[in-house]
Amino acid sequence: MRLLGLMLGRYIGALICGGAWLASATPVGLLDVAQLIATSDAIAVGKIASVQRTGRGTVTISDQAIGANEFKAELTVNRIIKGPPDSRRMEFTFYLPDAPVAFQSIARGDAGMFFLREISGRYYISDLHYPRIAAVEQCASSEPLPVLDRVTVELRCALTDPSAPETIQLGAIEALESIRTDPATDALKLAAISPSTSVRLRAIAALLGRNEISELGSVQDLLLQPVAGPLRGAVDRLASGIWHGVRNPKAIPLLERLLRSPDFKVRRGAAQALRNTGSSQAVAGLAEALNDSERDVRYIAVIGLGEITRQDEWSPSIDNFSEHEAYFLSYWRNWVKSQQ
């Protein structure tokens, strides 16, 4: 079979051999815009004008060959972010396996920012899981910028365009989450004051994930009450953002309040964030968390106290804590009393 080229990617090390696409067994990761940019020869904002099936091929995943349909898509280009500057139309090839896998389909009328890789004069989707990200039809940039900053400007436009549907705005936030730059953070701050509850909460969760705590107080009431239904996912994302991102000691008073939330995930995130501050001011909150109803929260409290007070011998592994929980809790409760 004719070897067309080597396709580099974050989750695939792929060879297209005739009509075959061979993907490595590396697990699918989260969207990483910087990696998409690095592995793409062309990035274009536009709308799919047509899609045609052009043949059959195979997609090999985890050493298993899966039959796939090959398609050719024609893209009407609004703007080129990277690649040939004068293109108004671009064609590219993509594959859809017969078996259900997490590849995104592409259909006539789909719009966005498309990431393409050139191989022997033909364009292919750079990442089969993330062929495109959010973009809107109109977006002006007044000065030449590096590609990552240009992509960020496009995502900011998607957030601020009053005609953009909520799904586009949420998609823009997902992409911005992976861009750790000041312009991306500024764009998320704009989204954090959106009139849309879903957009606002998603943006605040993303900001918390990068230790930006300016909007933590605005979601305090939500996090301190039982939540079900449509807001359940939003609360989970906020709790995750607190867990993974917050480490600013200025957040300690709010984190201490969140330890009283009826939601286990919120309390767990707050305890972890207190631990992550590494501040002696977090000791009171962690001491309170020793009495939490959930073991995970109690364990985080024990580990956090051990790290902050530099008593490593009283910072057990999870297995050791599970076997001797009462022993470690007793020590730390007595230690806290001795400090009062």
Secondary structure by P-SEA (a helix, b strand, c coil): ccccbbbbcccccccccccbbbbcccccccccaaaaaaaccbbbbcccccccccbbbbbbcccbbbbbbbbbbbbbcccccccccccccccbbbbbbcccccbbbbccccccbbbbbbcccccccccccccccccccbbbbcccccaaaaaaaaaaaaaccccccaaaaaaaaaaacccccaaaaaaaaaaaacccaaaaaaaaaaaaaaccccccccaaaaaaccccccaaaaaaaaaaaaacccccccaaaaaaaacccccaaaaaaaaaaaaaaccccaaaaaaaacccccaaaaaaaaaaaaaaaccccccccaaaaaacaaaaaaaaaaaaaaac
